[in-house]
């Protein structure tokens, strides 16, 4: 089990990796537009990783579990991606709109 400071540092690492992956995606798919910024927002029970103005992922503070969202601030517990210390931003970005019951990232659980 990870402590709070480890989860916080892993969230910031993944935020940076998500930004790099998102910038590369925009450079290929939308070469004439500006990439959306990736933001990290701390919460009481869940941390949020937002891409642009919308939510993308939520990280449970207790253990670092990364899940999708149903609505902003509402975790989608059937869209589990893995633990924050075992996945990268490049693995996470394509799963931004993953449906429920999508298998977790290989090696992420």
N, C-alpha and C positions, 0 to 999 in steps of 0.2 A: 504494500500500500504506500502510495506517495504522500508526502506531506504537502502543505499548502504552497510553500515557496517553490518546490519542485514543479508542481502543477502550473504555477504562475510562470515560471521560466520556460517550461515546455510550451505553454500557450503562446508566449511571445516568439519562441522559435518557429512554431508552426505559422504564426501570423506572417513572419518574414518570408517563409517558404511559400505560403499561399500568395503573397504579393508578387514574388518572382514568377511563380507559375501563371498567375493571372495576367501579368504583364506580357509574358511570352505568348499566351493564348490570344490576347488582344492584338499583338503585333502580327500574328498570322491571320486571324479571322476578321479583324476590323482595323486594318492598317492606318486608316485616316481618323481614328477616334482616340480619345484619351482613356487609358485603362482606369477601371474603378479602383478606388483605394480599399484596402483591407483594414478593418478596424478591430481592435480587441477591447471589449468592455467587461469590466469586472462586475460580478453580482454577488448576492448573498449566498445563493445555493448553486447557481450556474453562471459560468463565464460565457460570453457570447463572442463569436467570430463572425463579423458582418462583412459582406462584400458589397461595396457601393452603399446604397441607402436601404438595402434589405438584409435581413438575417440569413445566415447560411448554416452555421453549425453552433451547437451548444456543448460545453464541456462541464461535466458534473464535478464540483469542487471536492467531494468526498473521496473520489478514486480516479478521476481523470478520464472517465468514459466520454467519448465523443459521439454525439447523436445529431440527427437532422432536426428540423423544426417543423411544427404544424402551423404555427402562427408566430409572430414575433414574440419571443419570451416564453413560448410554450414548447417544451422538448417533445420530440417524436420518438418515443421509446421503441418503436418497431423499426426505426431506421438507424440501427447501431452501426458505427463505422470502426470502432476499435478504441484502444487506449491512447491517450495523447503522446505518451513516451515511446510508442511502438509504431507510429505512422508519421508520414511526411506530408507537407503541404501539397506536393505534386501528386501524391496518391489521393489526397482528400478533394482537390478541386473538381475532378470529373464526377464526383459523387454529390455535388451540390444539390441536385434535384432528384436524388435517389428515392425510389419508392419504398414503401414498407416491405419488410421481410427480404430486403436485398442482403445477401451475405456480407459479413464484415470484411474489411480489407485483410488480405492474406497476411498472416503474422501479426495482425493488430490486436488480437484477443489473446 
